[in-house]
């Protein structure tokens, strides 16, 4: 097979890691990889690509960096490159999005919704497209509680933030074209670092808890925050990438939506206990009401000092459980499965310790 991949979201962590995974799994079948970047990211994209080439040993000729912008018509590409892509591209991986829980509505809508609309429209011009792989999120379920199934989307749900809402709207657009374009929708849980190395480029999600623990380690007692009875669905990046690489190519993945979530998630209080014991060697005692915790994080100096977003606390209170039966069934025989989160905490914490003072790995808290 000769595949030509087109990937948005480069040089972001997931896109960069997906490139390495696809090379590992499909090296002999890849003819080209086209990487869409914003013009402002040109230097970072080149340095990131050099690292990938050194790590994988593939030829530089495999990659073509394409400057564009998904928020523009024809995703910001010129006539000549559009014609080349229309003939060559077999698989489009759409990862570009604003993932920040605190993102303003207009920015989230422009990138996540309008950007996806433009990508979808451009897809119709690709004459040899075999698969469109769209990265959504499990949290398009919003504030729904109870069991959430992979074949569900539009259920009248409300949303915790603009990120969830705009990803929901974007997935609606993708589902609208599934009858005409062979599509695989990937809905990860909250993605954390590599299960074995702990590597990540961004300390958000579960890492907010490590940020808080690092700031509060001087206290004689570390309390639990809220009751923590909701499930915390955190998955290592390598599981998400391996599953994507497998499901994106094989026929079984066509027309499917997959929850790449933890089939046996821990409660939030269990996660806090495990992280506190792993990072500080201490067990939390006592409890601070979640309302008081959230009130403190509404104060800009406190949340900037703690390096945590108030919006993250909303995930302590919604009792959602993400069914991933379709994913498990379609991955059967592949050797790919989600590891137990507790087995990934040691490398996660070790990586955090090493880089916690690197400001480039922390997201900007406003």
C-alpha positions in Angstrom: 0.0 0.0 0.0 1.1 3.6 -0.6 -0.3 6.0 1.9 0.0 9.8 1.9 -1.0 11.3 5.2 -2.1 14.8 5.9 -1.9 15.9 9.6 -3.2 19.1 11.2 -2.1 20.2 14.7 1.7 19.9 14.1 4.0 20.6 15.9 1.7 19.9 18.9 2.5 16.9 21.2 -0.2 14.6 20.0 0.4 15.3 16.3 4.2 14.9 16.7 3.8 11.7 18.6 1.3 10.3 16.1 3.8 10.9 13.3 6.3 8.7 15.1 3.7 6.0 15.9 2.5 5.9 12.2 6.1 5.6 11.1 6.7 2.7 13.6 3.5 0.9 12.4 3.4 1.7 8.7 6.9 2.8 7.7 7.1 0.7 4.5 3.6 1.9 3.3 4.0 5.6 3.7 4.8 7.6 0.6 4.5 11.1 2.1 3.5 12.9 5.2 2.1 16.4 4.7 2.1 18.5 7.9 -0.1 21.6 8.1 1.4 24.4 10.2 0.6 28.0 11.0 3.3 30.3 9.5 4.1 31.5 13.0 5.2 28.0 13.9 7.6 27.5 11.1 10.8 27.4 13.2 9.3 25.2 15.9 7.9 22.9 13.3 11.3 22.5 11.6 13.1 21.8 14.9 10.4 19.3 16.0 10.6 17.6 12.6 14.4 17.3 12.8 14.0 15.5 16.2 11.5 13.1 14.7 13.8 12.3 11.7 16.7 11.7 14.1 14.6 9.5 16.3 13.0 7.4 13.5 15.8 7.3 11.0 13.5 8.1 8.0 14.4 10.3 5.1 13.6 14.0 5.2 12.0 13.5 1.8 9.1 11.7 3.5 7.8 15.0 5.0 6.4 18.1 3.4 5.6 21.1 5.7 2.7 23.0 4.4 1.9 26.5 5.7 -1.8 27.2 6.1 -4.6 27.9 8.5 -7.7 25.8 9.1 -9.8 28.9 9.9 -9.4 30.1 6.3 -11.1 28.9 3.1 -9.3 25.9 1.6 -7.5 25.8 4.9 -5.3 28.6 3.7 -3.6 26.7 0.9 -2.6 27.9 -2.5 -3.9 26.5 -5.8 -0.8 24.5 -6.7 -0.5 22.6 -3.4 -4.2 22.1 -3.3 -4.0 20.3 -6.7 -1.1 18.1 -5.5 -2.9 17.2 -2.3 -6.1 16.4 -4.2 -4.3 13.6 -6.1 -2.1 12.2 -3.3 -3.7 12.3 0.1 -5.2 9.0 1.3 -5.6 9.8 5.0 -6.4 13.0 6.8 -5.8 13.3 10.6 -7.5 16.4 12.0 -6.0 17.1 15.4 -5.7 20.9 15.3 -8.0 22.5 18.0 -8.0 24.7 21.0 -7.9 22.3 24.0 -7.7 24.9 26.9 -10.6 24.5 29.3 -10.6 28.2 30.0 -10.6 29.3 26.3 -12.8 32.2 25.4 -15.9 31.3 23.3 -15.0 33.2 20.2 -11.5 31.7 19.9 -12.8 28.2 20.6 -15.6 28.6 18.0 -13.3 30.0 15.3 -10.7 27.2 15.6 -12.8 24.2 16.7 -16.0 24.7 14.8 -15.2 26.9 11.8 -11.8 25.2 11.4 -13.4 21.8 11.3 -16.0 23.1 8.8 -13.2 24.3 6.5 -11.4 21.0 6.8 -14.6 19.0 6.1 -15.2 21.1 3.0 -11.7 20.7 1.7 -12.0 16.9 2.1 -14.5 16.8 -0.7 -11.7 17.8 -3.1 -9.5 14.8 -2.3 -9.9 12.3 -5.1 -8.1 9.4 -3.4 -9.2 9.8 0.3 -9.5 6.5 2.1 -10.1 7.7 5.6 -10.8 10.9 7.6 -9.7 10.6 11.2 -11.1 13.3 13.4 -9.9 13.9 17.0 -12.9 14.7 19.2 -13.1 14.2 22.9 -15.0 12.0 25.3 -16.3 15.2 26.9 -18.6 16.1 24.0 -21.0 14.4 26.5 -20.9 17.7 28.5 -22.7 17.4 31.8 -24.5 14.2 31.0 -24.3 11.7 33.8 -24.5 7.9 33.9 -23.2 5.6 31.1 -22.1 7.3 28.0 -22.0 5.2 24.8 -19.8 5.6 21.8 -22.7 5.8 19.4 -24.3 8.7 21.3 -23.8 12.4 20.8 -26.8 14.7 20.5 -28.7 14.2 23.8 -29.7 17.7 24.8 -26.7 18.0 27.1 -25.3 21.2 28.6 -21.6 21.9 28.8 -19.0 22.9 31.5 -16.9 25.1 29.2 -16.5 26.5 25.7 -14.0 23.8 24.9 -16.5 21.0 25.4 -19.3 22.9 23.6 -17.3 23.8 20.5 -15.9 20.2 20.2 -19.4 19.0 20.4 -20.5 21.3 17.6 -17.5 20.3 15.5 -18.3 16.6 16.0 -21.8 17.2 14.8 -20.3 18.6 11.6 -18.1 15.6 11.2 -21.0 13.1 11.8 -22.9 15.0 9.1 -20.4 14.0 6.4 -19.8 10.4 7.6 -22.3 9.0 5.1 -20.3 10.5 2.2 -16.7 10.3 3.5 -15.1 7.3 5.2 -14.5 8.6 8.7 -13.2 7.4 12.1 -13.9 9.6 15.1 -11.5 9.4 18.0 -12.8 10.5 21.5 -10.0 10.3 24.0 -10.4 10.8 27.7 -8.0 13.4 29.3 -4.6 12.6 27.7 -1.6 12.4 30.0 2.1 11.6 29.3 3.5 8.3 27.9 2.8 5.3 30.1 6.4 4.2 30.3 8.5 7.3 29.9 6.1 9.9 31.3 7.0 12.2 28.5 4.6 15.1 27.7 5.0 18.7 26.6 2.2 20.2 28.6 1.4 20.0 32.3 -2.4 20.2 32.2 -5.3 17.8 33.1 -4.1 15.5 35.8 -0.9 17.5 36.1 -2.9 20.3 37.7 -3.1 18.1 40.8 0.7 17.7 40.8 1.1 21.5 40.5 -1.2 22.0 43.5 0.6 19.3 45.5 4.0 20.9 44.7 2.8 24.2 46.0 1.1 22.9 49.1 3.8 20.4 50.1 4.8 22.7 53.0 1.5 22.1 54.7 1.5 19.6 57.7 -1.6 18.0 56.2 -2.6 17.6 52.6 -6.5 17.5 52.4 -8.8 15.9 49.9 -10.6 18.4 47.7 -14.3 17.6 47.6 -15.8 14.1 47.9 -14.1 13.0 44.7 -16.8 10.4 43.9 -16.8 11.1 40.1 -14.7 9.0 37.8 -11.4 10.5 36.5 -10.8 9.3 33.0 -7.1 9.8 32.2 -5.4 7.9 29.5 -1.7 7.8 28.5 -0.8 9.3 25.2 0.9 6.1 23.8 -2.4 4.1 24.2 -4.3 6.8 22.3 -1.7 6.9 19.5 -1.4 3.1 19.1 -5.1 2.7 19.0 -5.5 5.6 16.5 -2.8 4.1 14.2 -4.5 0.8 14.2 -8.1 1.9 13.8 -7.3 4.6 11.2 -5.9 2.1 8.7 -7.9 -1.1 9.2 -11.3 -1.5 7.5 -13.0 -2.2 10.9 -12.5 1.5 11.9 -14.5 3.0 9.1 -17.7 4.7 10.1 -17.0 4.2 13.8 -16.7 6.5 16.8 -14.3 5.3 19.6 -14.0 6.2 23.2 -10.3 5.9 23.9 -11.0 6.0 27.6 -10.0 4.0 30.6 -12.2 0.9 30.9 -11.5 0.7 34.6 -11.2 4.3 35.8 -10.5 5.4 39.3 -12.5 7.8 41.4 -11.1 11.3 41.7 -10.4 10.8 45.4 -8.5 7.6 44.6 -6.4 9.5 42.0 -5.6 12.2 44.5 -4.6 9.7 47.1 -2.3 7.8 44.6 -0.7 11.0 43.3 -0.1 12.4 46.8 1.5 9.2 47.9 3.6 8.9 44.8 4.7 12.5 44.8 5.0 13.4 48.4 5.0 10.0 50.2 2.1 11.2 52.2 -1.6 10.2 52.4 -4.3 13.0 52.3 -6.3 13.6 55.4 -9.4 15.6 56.0 -11.4 17.3 53.3 -11.9 20.8 51.9 -15.3 21.3 50.2 -15.1 21.6 46.5 -17.0 24.9 46.6 -14.3 26.5 48.8 -11.6 25.1 46.6 -13.2 26.5 43.5 -13.9 29.9 45.1 -10.2 30.2 45.9 -9.3 29.4 42.3 -11.5 32.2 41.0 -8.9 34.5 42.5 -6.3 35.1 39.8 -3.3 35.4 42.2 -4.1 32.0 43.8 -4.8 30.1 40.6 -1.6 31.5 39.0 0.4 30.5 42.1 -1.1 27.1 42.2 -0.8 26.7 38.4 -4.3 25.2 38.1 -7.4 26.2 36.3 -10.7 26.6 38.2 -12.5 24.9 35.3 -10.6 21.6 36.0 -12.6 21.2 39.2 -15.8 20.8 37.2 -14.6 17.3 36.4 -14.7 16.3 40.1 -18.5 16.6 40.1 -20.1 15.1 37.0 -20.7 11.4 37.4 -20.2 10.2 33.9 -18.9 6.7 32.9 -17.6 6.2 29.4 -18.4 2.9 27.8 -15.6 1.8 25.4 -17.0 -1.6 24.3 -16.7 -0.9 20.6 -13.0 0.2 21.1 -12.1 -2.9 23.0 -13.9 -5.2 20.5 -12.2 -3.6 17.5 -8.8 -3.7 19.1 -9.1 -7.3 20.0 -6.1 -9.3 18.7 -4.0 -6.1 18.2 -2.2 -6.3 21.5 -3.3 -2.7 22.2 -5.0 -2.0 25.5 -5.2 0.8 28.1 -2.8 0.2 31.0 -3.9 0.5 34.6 -3.4 4.1 35.5 -1.7 3.3 38.8 1.1 1.5 36.8 1.8 4.7 34.9 2.1 7.1 37.9 5.8 6.5 38.7 7.1 7.5 35.3 4.6 10.4 35.2 5.7 11.8 38.5 9.4 11.2 37.7 9.0 13.2 34.4 7.1 16.0 36.3 9.9 16.2 39.0 12.5 16.6 36.3 10.7 19.4 34.3 8.3 21.0 36.8 10.4 24.2 36.8 10.4 24.4 33.0 7.9 27.2 32.3 7.5 26.1 28.7 5.7 22.9 29.9 3.1 24.8 32.0 0.1 26.3 30.4 -0.5 30.0 30.9 -3.0 30.5 33.7 -5.1 33.7 33.2 
